[in-house]
Structures are given as structure tokens and as C-alpha cells.
Amino acid sequence: MTPSDDAPDLPSDGTGEQDTPDSVVTLTLSVPSMDCASCAGKVENGLDRVPGLQSYETHPTTGQVVARFDPADADQSDIVTAVEGAGYEVVNVKGGRDDRASDHDTDGHDHDGDGHDHGDASVDVWRSSRAKKTAVSGVFLAVGLVFEFLAPTNPQVAAVLGEPIHFADALFLVAVAVGGQEIVRNGYYSARNYSLDIDFLMTLAITGALAASVGFGESLYFEAATLAVLFSVAELLERASMDRARNSLQELMDLSPDEATVKRGDTTETVPVDAVAVGDVVVVRPGEKIPMDGTVVSGGSAVNQAPITGESVPVDKTEGDEVYAGTINEEGYLEIEVTAAADENTLSRVVDLIEDAQSEQTEREQFVERFAAYYTPAVVAFAVLVVAGSPFVLGTTWTDAFVNGLTLLVLACPCAFVISTPVSVVSGLTSAARNGVLVKGGPHLEAVADVDAVAFDKTGTLTKGELTVTDVVPLSGNTEEDVLRCARGLERRSEHPIGDAIVDRADAESVKRNDVSEFQSITGKGVRANLDGTRHYAGKPGLFEELGFDLSHVHATTDGGVVTRTTQQLCERHNCLDLLADTVPELQSQGKTVVLVGTADELEGVIAVADDVRPEAARAVERLGAQGVEHTVMLTGDNERTARAIADQVGIDDVRAELLPEEKVAAVEDLVDEYGTVAMVGDGINDAPAMATATVGIAMGAAGTDTALETADIALMGDDLSRLPYLHTLAGRANSVIRQNIGASLAVKAGLALAVPFGYVPIWLAVLAGDAGMTLGVTGNAMRLSRVSADDAE
């Protein structure tokens, strides 16, 4: 984010986004022609002068400006005027008083002549007004070159201030007039906004060459024409390459159809998705995309959820199941009740979060911006030094020295260098989103590549989170039905998955219900409540030890004996169990969680609950280790034996069990102290404190879950742990691409700049290699990230 210098800081809610007061309005301006760092700089300089503007963000990679202001202090029109005063047309405004298109034409044509087709991103940049002018200018340059160097004669056609103008010179001047007008126009806006950017420097170079030709008798018309034509080509190439990066995000937006078939009584009607309301029923036929988030109310089909969750296999959907906008109905007929408006569905939130993620700069982006602030003035100073000193030091002519100075001005703007990191980040974020991983900012993607330790929650993360009751051991003369009846009463109000499994088993066996009162959850230990007026407990063995039970001497017969807190005498006459040494460890060694049920004076039974390990969990952990993750650990509130059994199946290095939520936080803090960069993988809700403490918090199964999308740094849209190795691979390649782009940009610019004074770099090479070539190079290199898939992590 780039706030104005005197803008007050908005309070933060701790989620990485600003907590905007009710009086503050947020505007999102679409500015397609703002497609480079220097463009954004001019816009920022203009916005800095808007009174009452609280903060703003410029996103050249997506062509958007986000501004926040209090209508009592600033006016929306002032913000739009400031952006357009910098030379960039605002084609659409969202937020503010209303969501509306701007008063400008948005018919898909280039209205201001800068080569950018503002209204319609699908219009080819090579058919724009600037492209046509550049082509005409190039023809005049080419013909001029023929008369300058190949034709037998080059007659004089005019004179200015006593200096002759030959036919080739006239052709070069026409090339400058046609191809250079947009450069000079943009240079004017740069000067007006005090921006020492490439437009201003190129304007200075072209006008300087023309002035030297007229005033000092140095024929530099060819150099001026070359600058005008080649820089215009470079600008078109830069826009085309930036469009490639923008299209990667546009592809996500295009996943959701524009229209929906809505059921109206016995008929159907096709309407725009914006006109579909929550509660409407939409009809989706085989092969069609699902237009809205919703719940299936009729029909059944296999749905391809890959666009949202990255799942390669279609998922069967029947009545009551959730579906997401942008997914594909493979074979059946579905009627879906809409649960979210078009701009609030899962896909829209993903796109919004990716766009917002650009405001979080990586450390490398911050370095690049700091470096660029010194680079341009330094090269301009070097250009002045070369012009003034090279005739004396290197013996060059004043003409050559002047041309070398112009060449250095061309190299003075680090466009490719500045754009190298954000274009890589956008490519990486959109690639991740297409593979079912939402990364909420470049810093989080950068951090994943450096993760040395990964902490996993157990239930719902390493396991499926679908618990079932596997064993019921009645004690004290009770039957299985007695134990389930008491357990059901205790767990019915519990929100824990173990409680849900017990209730499901009791319901399946039609167990009678108790009258329940005074329910209370005992954090990290269990629950208690009055059942038919008697206080009962259900929870971990430790809870009953606190109640005074000797779990090493438990009476297990059904002949009427009662297991009390003083069972030694009973065990002298009857067969007893040692729950701590035999029964509980045996169940836990099978990966089962043990729940005891009873009163303060009587132990009534033992219930074992199991959760299947995710089939991809072991492979995911193995691949993370192969990719360089030093340590994996399970953090769970479950008991040590159960946790260890699951860890052994999956291949986890370390187990920390029986942890309360605050103890999970402490465990993550210890891991951060020991390993530095730590990722915590959980469900995004129960593990939120630990995830917030970790360097990177990763939520499982976030599709359709507002809380997980908002709280996690990274969200796996589906319940697929194989996305973790993919994410680690993508992050590593993204960091590598960023380093390559930064290094190559610096090396090429520095090499060309140092070679200029010696006459090794003609001005055309500076434009093509230093500007257009490097912009194309870094963008093309960044787009390689879009081809990274889950298979690459195998």
C-alpha cells in the first residue's frame, strides 16, 4: 500500500486487512493504462495532492487503484480527476456512492491515444491507435534509412535556422511527429506530476536530439526518430506482456458464467447472474457451469470442482450438498438454491482476496522499490557526467558524447527491474488459485518456500475428520445401550466432532433420550451435565482421575457390581481391568480416541472413536521431507497413544499431544524459536490462535467457509493435503523466478550503462534490450509459474 504522506493510519483488525470505519468509503478504480511502476508513480503523485484522502493502493499488475476517504473530507470526483490528471483514463468506478461505470466512453476503443484499449481488455493491443501510429512512424523511419544510407542522392528540402533539412531528415521528422506524440504527451503528465519516469526521460531525449540538430548543427534526426519508434514498440510490447499477466487473473473471473437459468414456478428464465437473489432456485443442466454458490435441492450429479478446490476427480452431489460457482456439472440435472449473491460467492471472494493480496509487498519488492528510488537519479547524473566528461577523458566527439547521454537517459528508468517482482507474484498467486490454493499475499508465498518445520493438527487435517464409534465397553453392570444413552445426553450439546460421532451412533441404534440440564464444556477435558437430575461426566481418562477414580482397578463384570472411587475390595472378589495399562492403551494403539462415561462416583463405560487417516497424508509428508522441510510435528488435544499411532501411519517426526489451545500456541512459539520459519496446518477455526502464531497459517477445506478464508494466510480450498507439496514447490519456483528477474534486470541495465560511454551501445539497442527486451523477458519468465501443477511436486 502506498498511503499519502500525511494520511492517518486506519486501525487494523489483525487479519492483515484494514478495519475501515463506517464513515470511510472505499473506491476501486479501473485504470487499465496504468500498467507499469512509473505509471503508478505518476498516479500516486497525483493522489498525494487530493485533500482528505486517507489512503490508497495502486496495482499496476491489475490496473486498479483502491482509495479510501471520508466523504466529509474529500469528494469522489476529486480522486477520479487526480488519476486522470496523471494521464490515465478511469474506465470504471466501484464503491463510493454507488457502483457505476465512469462518465467516460467504455466502448472498447482507445480514446486518449496512449495505446491502451481501456474499455475492453479483450481488444488486441496491436490493433490500438498507438499501434497504428507506431506502424506508420516505422514506415517513415525505414524509408528515411534508405535515403540516408542506401539511396544515391539525399536532396536538401528545407533549412531551419540556417541548418539544412535533407529528405531523409524530413522523413525522420515525420516519424517523430507521428510516433512521438504519445511519448511527449505522457512526458508532459510526468513533468506535471513531478515524476522522473521513463516517459519524461524519453521526452527529454527526443526533444534534446531535435534541439541539438537545429541549434547546434548536429544531425540527430535519425536518433530522435529511432527513439520515438522503438520506444513506442517497447511500450506496446510491455502492455502486451502485462496483459498476459492480467489474463491469468481474468481467467479466474471468467470461470463463473454471466447468466443463470432461474426456476420461476413451472417455467425457467435466463437472467444475468447479478439479477439472481439469495433463495432463488437455479437450474443447471449437464455440461453447464454452476453459476452461483448454493445447496442442491433436487437432482444429483458428479460435479467437477477443480476450478475451486483443485480436485482432479468429480465429486458426487445430491440433495443437501454444497456447490460452488464456477464448477462444472458433468452429467446430471441439478436444481440449486442460491446461498450467496454473485459478488459474494466463493469464487468472487477468491478473486477479491488475490487482488487485495497485491497490497502486501514481499521483502524483495520492498528492496526493489528502495533501490529504484536511487537508481534513476544516479543514472541521470551519470548521463550528465558522460556528456560533460567523456570528450576530455575518452576523447569522444561532442556529438557522440551527447548521443551517449541520450542513450543513458533511456536506460535510467528501471521499468523491467521494478515490474519483475510483482508480475511474478501475481502469476504465482493465480497459478495457486487455479490449483485449489488461495495465497493471501506475496509475503506468504515467499515464506512458504523457506519453511523449515510444518505443524499439523490431527483431526480433520491428517485425518478425515469423520469420526465413528468403534467400541463400547460397558462397566458396573451397564449395557452398551446404557452407556450410549448417557454419552448421547452428555454430547448432544457438544460441538466437538467426537460428540457428533457418539450422537450419530446412539441415533443409529435408536437409543432413548435423557432429560439434559446444566450442560457445561470442560475445555480440553470433556463435558458434564445433569441427566435425569444426576450429574454425569464424559471425557478423557484424566478427567476421571481428577474426580478420584483409580483407573488401574476397574470392575468390568456385569453381575451387578459397581465401579466406584474405592474399588480395591471389589477387585479382590471379581475380575477387574487395568484401564490405564491394558484397555485404554490397546484402543489408543489402534489410533482410537477413548472417552470415559460416568458420574462422580461410578464409572459406567468406555467408548472408543476412530478417524481414518487421509489417504494422501503419508505421501504429502514424505514429499515435504524430500523438498527440504526439516521437521514435521503433530499438535493435538488428543492423547499421546492415539496421536502417536496416527503419526506412525503418516510419517510425522514428532508428536505433542493432550494440548489445550493455549498450549498449541506455546508449541508453535517453541518451533519458531527452534526452526525460524514454521507453517501451521489446521481447520482455520479451532486452530486459529496457533495458525496466527506460526509464520504461515494454512487452513484446510476452506471452500465455502468464510471464517477459514478470512483467518488463514493460505487456504487449501479442498480437503487435499497433496496441495501442500505443490504449494511448497510453487513457492520455491516463485522465489527462484523473482531472483532471476531481479538479477537479470540489474545485470543487463548495469552492463549496458557501463558500455555506453565507450560507444558499444547504440541507442536502438538500449531501447530494445534495456527496456522492451527485459520487460518481455521478466514477464515471460514469471508466466512460467502458471504452468506449475500438482504433478510437479511428485
Secondary structure in CASP SS format (residue, H / E / C, confidence):
PFRMAT SS
TARGET T0000
AUTHOR 0000-0000-0000
METHOD secondary structure of the structure
MODEL  1
M C 1.00
T C 1.00
P C 1.00
S C 1.00
D C 1.00
D C 1.00
A C 1.00
P C 1.00
D C 1.00
L C 1.00
P C 1.00
S E 1.00
D C 1.00
G C 1.00
T C 1.00
G C 1.00
E C 1.00
Q E 1.00
D C 1.00
T C 1.00
P C 1.00
D C 1.00
S C 1.00
V C 1.00
V E 1.00
T E 1.00
L E 1.00
T E 1.00
L E 1.00
S E 1.00
V C 1.00
P C 1.00
S C 1.00
M C 1.00
D C 1.00
C C 1.00
A H 1.00
S H 1.00
C H 1.00
A H 1.00
G H 1.00
K H 1.00
V H 1.00
E H 1.00
N H 1.00
G H 1.00
L H 1.00
D H 1.00
R C 1.00
V C 1.00
P C 1.00
G C 1.00
L E 1.00
Q E 1.00
S E 1.00
Y E 1.00
E E 1.00
T E 1.00
H E 1.00
P C 1.00
T C 1.00
T C 1.00
G C 1.00
Q E 1.00
V E 1.00
V E 1.00
A E 1.00
R E 1.00
F E 1.00
D C 1.00
P C 1.00
A C 1.00
D C 1.00
A C 1.00
D C 1.00
Q H 1.00
S H 1.00
D H 1.00
I H 1.00
V H 1.00
T H 1.00
A H 1.00
V H 1.00
E H 1.00
G H 1.00
A C 1.00
G C 1.00
Y C 1.00
E C 1.00
V C 1.00
V C 1.00
N E 1.00
V E 1.00
K E 1.00
G E 1.00
G C 1.00
R C 1.00
D C 1.00
D C 1.00
R E 1.00
A E 1.00
S C 1.00
D C 1.00
H C 1.00
D C 1.00
T C 1.00
D C 1.00
G C 1.00
H C 1.00
D C 1.00
H C 1.00
D C 1.00
G C 1.00
D C 1.00
G C 1.00
H C 1.00
D C 1.00
H C 1.00
G C 1.00
D C 1.00
A C 1.00
S C 1.00
V C 1.00
D C 1.00
V H 1.00
W H 1.00
R H 1.00
S C 1.00
S H 1.00
R H 1.00
A H 1.00
K H 1.00
K H 1.00
T H 1.00
A H 1.00
V H 1.00
S H 1.00
G H 1.00
V H 1.00
F H 1.00
L H 1.00
A H 1.00
V H 1.00
G H 1.00
L H 1.00
V H 1.00
F H 1.00
E H 1.00
F H 1.00
L H 1.00
A C 1.00
P C 1.00
T C 1.00
N C 1.00
P C 1.00
Q E 1.00
V E 1.00
A E 1.00
A E 1.00
V E 1.00
L C 1.00
G C 1.00
E E 1.00
P E 1.00
I E 1.00
H E 1.00
F H 1.00
A H 1.00
D H 1.00
A H 1.00
L H 1.00
F H 1.00
L H 1.00
V H 1.00
A H 1.00
V H 1.00
A H 1.00
V H 1.00
G H 1.00
G C 1.00
Q H 1.00
E H 1.00
I H 1.00
V H 1.00
R H 1.00
N H 1.00
G H 1.00
Y H 1.00
Y H 1.00
S H 1.00
A H 1.00
R H 1.00
N C 1.00
Y C 1.00
S C 1.00
L C 1.00
D C 1.00
I H 1.00
D H 1.00
F H 1.00
L H 1.00
M H 1.00
T H 1.00
L H 1.00
A H 1.00
I H 1.00
T H 1.00
G H 1.00
A H 1.00
L H 1.00
A H 1.00
A H 1.00
S H 1.00
V H 1.00
G H 1.00
F C 1.00
G C 1.00
E C 1.00
S C 1.00
L C 1.00
Y H 1.00
F H 1.00
E H 1.00
A H 1.00
A H 1.00
T H 1.00
L H 1.00
A H 1.00
V H 1.00
L H 1.00
F H 1.00
S H 1.00
V H 1.00
A H 1.00
E H 1.00
L H 1.00
L H 1.00
E H 1.00
R H 1.00
A H 1.00
S H 1.00
M H 1.00
D H 1.00
R H 1.00
A H 1.00
R H 1.00
N H 1.00
S H 1.00
L H 1.00
Q H 1.00
E H 1.00
L H 1.00
M H 1.00
D C 1.00
L C 1.00
S C 1.00
P C 1.00
D C 1.00
E E 1.00
A E 1.00
T E 1.00
V E 1.00
K E 1.00
R E 1.00
G C 1.00
D C 1.00
T E 1.00
T E 1.00
E E 1.00
T E 1.00
V E 1.00
P E 1.00
V H 1.00
D H 1.00
A H 1.00
V C 1.00
A C 1.00
V C 1.00
G C 1.00
D C 1.00
V E 1.00
V E 1.00
V E 1.00
V E 1.00
R C 1.00
P C 1.00
G C 1.00
E C 1.00
K E 1.00
I C 1.00
P C 1.00
M C 1.00
D C 1.00
G E 1.00
T E 1.00
V E 1.00
V E 1.00
S E 1.00
G E 1.00
G C 1.00
S E 1.00
A E 1.00
V E 1.00
N E 1.00
Q C 1.00
A H 1.00
P H 1.00
I H 1.00
T H 1.00
G C 1.00
E C 1.00
S C 1.00
V C 1.00
P C 1.00
V E 1.00
D E 1.00
K E 1.00
T C 1.00
E C 1.00
G C 1.00
D C 1.00
E E 1.00
V E 1.00
Y C 1.00
A C 1.00
G C 1.00
T C 1.00
I E 1.00
N E 1.00
E C 1.00
E C 1.00
G C 1.00
Y C 1.00
L E 1.00
E E 1.00
I E 1.00
E E 1.00
V E 1.00
T C 1.00
A C 1.00
A C 1.00
A H 1.00
D H 1.00
E H 1.00
N C 1.00
T H 1.00
L H 1.00
S H 1.00
R H 1.00
V H 1.00
V H 1.00
D H 1.00
L H 1.00
I H 1.00
E H 1.00
D H 1.00
A H 1.00
Q C 1.00
S C 1.00
E C 1.00
Q C 1.00
T C 1.00
E H 1.00
R H 1.00
E H 1.00
Q H 1.00
F H 1.00
V H 1.00
E H 1.00
R H 1.00
F H 1.00
A H 1.00
A H 1.00
Y H 1.00
Y H 1.00
T H 1.00
P H 1.00
A H 1.00
V H 1.00
V H 1.00
A H 1.00
F H 1.00
A H 1.00
V H 1.00
L H 1.00
V H 1.00
V H 1.00
A H 1.00
G H 1.00
S H 1.00
P H 1.00
F H 1.00
V H 1.00
L C 1.00
G C 1.00
T C 1.00
T C 1.00
W H 1.00
T H 1.00
D H 1.00
A H 1.00
F H 1.00
V H 1.00
N H 1.00
G H 1.00
L H 1.00
T H 1.00
L H 1.00
L H 1.00
V H 1.00
L H 1.00
A C 1.00
C C 1.00
P C 1.00
C H 1.00
A H 1.00
F H 1.00
V H 1.00
I H 1.00
S H 1.00
T H 1.00
P H 1.00
V H 1.00
S H 1.00
V H 1.00
V H 1.00
S H 1.00
G H 1.00
L H 1.00
T H 1.00
S H 1.00
A H 1.00
A H 1.00
R H 1.00
N C 1.00
G C 1.00
V E 1.00
L E 1.00
V E 1.00
K C 1.00
G C 1.00
G H 1.00
P H 1.00
H H 1.00
L H 1.00
E H 1.00
A H 1.00
V H 1.00
A H 1.00
D C 1.00
V C 1.00
D C 1.00
A E 1.00
V E 1.00
A E 1.00
F E 1.00
D C 1.00
K H 1.00
T H 1.00
G H 1.00
T H 1.00
L H 1.00
T E 1.00
K C 1.00
G C 1.00
E C 1.00
L C 1.00
T E 1.00
V E 1.00
T E 1.00
D E 1.00
V E 1.00
V E 1.00
P E 1.00
L C 1.00
S C 1.00
G C 1.00
N C 1.00
T C 1.00
E H 1.00
E H 1.00
D H 1.00
V H 1.00
L H 1.00
R H 1.00
C H 1.00
A H 1.00
R H 1.00
G H 1.00
L H 1.00
E H 1.00
R C 1.00
R C 1.00
S C 1.00
E C 1.00
H C 1.00
P H 1.00
I H 1.00
G H 1.00
D H 1.00
A H 1.00
I H 1.00
V H 1.00
D H 1.00
R H 1.00
A H 1.00
D H 1.00
A H 1.00
E C 1.00
S C 1.00
V C 1.00
K C 1.00
R C 1.00
N C 1.00
D C 1.00
V E 1.00
S E 1.00
E E 1.00
F E 1.00
Q E 1.00
S E 1.00
I E 1.00
T C 1.00
G C 1.00
K C 1.00
G E 1.00
V E 1.00
R E 1.00
A E 1.00
N E 1.00
L E 1.00
D C 1.00
G C 1.00
T E 1.00
R E 1.00
H E 1.00
Y E 1.00
A E 1.00
G E 1.00
K C 1.00
P H 1.00
G H 1.00
L H 1.00
F H 1.00
E H 1.00
E H 1.00
L C 1.00
G C 1.00
F C 1.00
D C 1.00
L C 1.00
S C 1.00
H C 1.00
V E 1.00
H E 1.00
A C 1.00
T C 1.00
T C 1.00
D C 1.00
G C 1.00
G C 1.00
V C 1.00
V C 1.00
T C 1.00
R C 1.00
T C 1.00
T C 1.00
Q H 1.00
Q H 1.00
L H 1.00
C H 1.00
E H 1.00
R H 1.00
H C 1.00
N C 1.00
C E 1.00
L E 1.00
D C 1.00
L H 1.00
L H 1.00
A H 1.00
D H 1.00
T H 1.00
V H 1.00
P H 1.00
E H 1.00
L H 1.00
Q H 1.00
S H 1.00
Q C 1.00
G C 1.00
K E 1.00
T E 1.00
V E 1.00
V E 1.00
L E 1.00
V E 1.00
G E 1.00
T E 1.00
A C 1.00
D C 1.00
E C 1.00
L E 1.00
E E 1.00
G E 1.00
V E 1.00
I E 1.00
A E 1.00
V E 1.00
A E 1.00
D C 1.00
D C 1.00
V E 1.00
R C 1.00
P C 1.00
E C 1.00
A H 1.00
A H 1.00
R H 1.00
A H 1.00
V H 1.00
E H 1.00
R H 1.00
L H 1.00
G H 1.00
A H 1.00
Q C 1.00
G C 1.00
V C 1.00
E C 1.00
H E 1.00
T E 1.00
V E 1.00
M E 1.00
L E 1.00
T C 1.00
G C 1.00
D C 1.00
N C 1.00
E H 1.00
R H 1.00
T H 1.00
A H 1.00
R H 1.00
A H 1.00
I H 1.00
A H 1.00
D H 1.00
Q H 1.00
V H 1.00
G C 1.00
I C 1.00
D C 1.00
D E 1.00
V E 1.00
R E 1.00
A C 1.00
E C 1.00
L C 1.00
L C 1.00
P H 1.00
E H 1.00
E H 1.00
K H 1.00
V H 1.00
A H 1.00
A H 1.00
V H 1.00
E H 1.00
D H 1.00
L H 1.00
V H 1.00
D H 1.00
E H 1.00
Y H 1.00
G C 1.00
T C 1.00
V E 1.00
A E 1.00
M E 1.00
V E 1.00
G E 1.00
D C 1.00
G C 1.00
I C 1.00
N C 1.00
D C 1.00
A H 1.00
P H 1.00
A H 1.00
M H 1.00
A H 1.00
T H 1.00
A C 1.00
T C 1.00
V E 1.00
G E 1.00
I E 1.00
A E 1.00
M C 1.00
G C 1.00
A C 1.00
A C 1.00
G C 1.00
T C 1.00
D H 1.00
T H 1.00
A H 1.00
L H 1.00
E H 1.00
T H 1.00
A C 1.00
D C 1.00
I E 1.00
A E 1.00
L E 1.00
M C 1.00
G C 1.00
D C 1.00
D C 1.00
L C 1.00
S C 1.00
R H 1.00
L H 1.00
P H 1.00
Y H 1.00
L H 1.00
H H 1.00
T H 1.00
L H 1.00
A H 1.00
G H 1.00
R H 1.00
A H 1.00
N H 1.00
S H 1.00
V H 1.00
I H 1.00
R H 1.00
Q H 1.00
N H 1.00
I H 1.00
G H 1.00
A H 1.00
S H 1.00
L H 1.00
A H 1.00
V H 1.00
K H 1.00
A H 1.00
G H 1.00
L H 1.00
A H 1.00
L H 1.00
A H 1.00
V H 1.00
P H 1.00
F H 1.00
G C 1.00
Y C 1.00
V C 1.00
P C 1.00
I H 1.00
W H 1.00
L H 1.00
A H 1.00
V H 1.00
L H 1.00
A H 1.00
G H 1.00
D H 1.00
A H 1.00
G H 1.00
M H 1.00
T H 1.00
L H 1.00
G H 1.00
V H 1.00
T H 1.00
G H 1.00
N H 1.00
A H 1.00
M H 1.00
R H 1.00
L H 1.00
S H 1.00
R H 1.00
V C 1.00
S C 1.00
A H 1.00
D H 1.00
D H 1.00
A H 1.00
E C 1.00
END
